[in-house]
Amino acid sequence: MRTPALDGGTPAFDANEAKALWPGTHPDELDGLRRVLDSGVWSRSRDSDWAGGEVGRFEAALGGYLGAEQVTATANGTVAIEFALAALGVGPGDEVIVPASTFFASVSPVVRLGAIPVFADIDPATFTISPASVAERVTSRTVGVLVVHLAGIPVDLDAIGELCARHSLFLVEDCAQALGSTWRGRQVGTFGDAGTFSFHQEKQLTAGEGGAVATRDPAVAGRVFAHHNGFWMRGAPKQDKHEVSTNGRLTPFQAAVLSARLPRLDEQVEHRAANAEALRAAVVDGVEQVTPLAATTRWSLFAVPFRVDPEQVSRDKLVEALSAEGVSAHEGHLDPVYRRPLFLDNPIDHRNDGCPEAERAADVTGFVISHKMFLGPRAWMTRLGEVLDELVSSGRVRP
Ligand SMILES: Cc1ncc(COP(=O)(O)O)c(C=O)c1O
């Protein structure tokens, strides 16, 4: 048997090989950048044609891909969430239910608007927000629910959609990690009142930074537009200020890169999904791949989450051993946001009625492997399965 890298053996993977696969460049991107350079329109604010310019064309392309009527491109995924929430009228004192386990940026926009994040627990089957926990947290002050399709795994949109309709709550889908995932054949981000996206370097579609808000409601789209455009509502006289906000515009350079990459998205999504499927076949006793719910028709994975049986496997030892093997394994965004110093040490208004499943996933059962590994050749999956098996069956990662 191979000596684990942790004990001085040769790592199973060259970590730089997987890193080199992403973001990866293509001549179309250079053509797009050249086009923008030559056009002299480097800011959307200098574009006489909001809809037909470089950014407008990307919005239309993304809208076509998603099947979303209205898309506004933004500077990043964090402001996309803030603009969506602001457009839906979130303000001081409102309660917005959010998942405990997510990236901090899903929650900080709620706080920036003066609203109260109410943390809901996760479903241990998917590591995404639990509809039952959301139902328990609804009060007369609740205005909406912000769900996160963590790691690209769609939340239970049937249950959450029904719950929001029953209580007249808005639904915002944070799809920063999920562009391309579908639920019952429909793209995530098109179920709620708004869906938000991130085009950060690590995301499935990227221009280094960037984001978008999709919605079917023209009124919401109009307010998102005003929020992202330094207060000015589309079509209104420029001196009119309609919303107090910021400049959150995407640049034409970013739009050109995103437009060039969008046609390759599906192929990359399928490639990663097929590799994850292949790895699932190499199941190791005590380490289980987290799989999406049955109504998920496509999983655009941002990372592949795993669950260990803590009786058999120490999650921390396994993550350490995998990292030594050159595998990008880490705890993902499972650590409950309410355990961050901002919530623990500062008097930020929030509600946490206890999220034991989120804490258990963060502390003992959950970890993820980055999407980059899954863009590699199928042989990597075989090797990864073998490495997992060796580490567990040798007892090296026993609790
Ligand atoms: C779940 C989630 N929400 C929001 C964001 C914020 O996106 P951005 O980094 O583009 O601001 C990210 C990613 O960074 C994320 O993973």
PDBQT file of the ligand as one rigid body, heavy atoms in Angstrom, charges set to zero:
ROOT
HETATM    1  C1  LIG A 401     -23.180  31.522  -1.575  1.00  0.00    +0.000 C 
HETATM    2  C2  LIG A 401     -22.539  32.813  -1.973  1.00  0.00    +0.000 A 
HETATM    3  N1  LIG A 401     -23.237  33.959  -1.910  1.00  0.00    +0.000 NA
HETATM    4  C3  LIG A 401     -22.709  35.123  -2.287  1.00  0.00    +0.000 A 
HETATM    5  C4  LIG A 401     -21.425  35.205  -2.759  1.00  0.00    +0.000 A 
HETATM    6  C5  LIG A 401     -20.882  36.547  -3.103  1.00  0.00    +0.000 C 
HETATM    7  O1  LIG A 401     -20.455  36.665  -4.402  1.00  0.00    +0.000 OA
HETATM    8  P1  LIG A 401     -19.282  37.678  -4.788  1.00  0.00    +0.000 P 
HETATM    9  O2  LIG A 401     -18.005  37.098  -4.306  1.00  0.00    +0.000 OA
HETATM   10  O3  LIG A 401     -19.365  37.751  -6.279  1.00  0.00    +0.000 OA
HETATM   11  O4  LIG A 401     -19.582  38.989  -4.149  1.00  0.00    +0.000 OA
HETATM   12  C6  LIG A 401     -20.657  34.040  -2.867  1.00  0.00    +0.000 A 
HETATM   13  C7  LIG A 401     -19.296  34.002  -3.405  1.00  0.00    +0.000 C 
HETATM   14  O5  LIG A 401     -18.360  34.560  -3.270  1.00  0.00    +0.000 OA
HETATM   15  C8  LIG A 401     -21.214  32.808  -2.447  1.00  0.00    +0.000 A 
HETATM   16  O6  LIG A 401     -20.519  31.674  -2.497  1.00  0.00    +0.000 OA
ENDROOT
TORSDOF 0
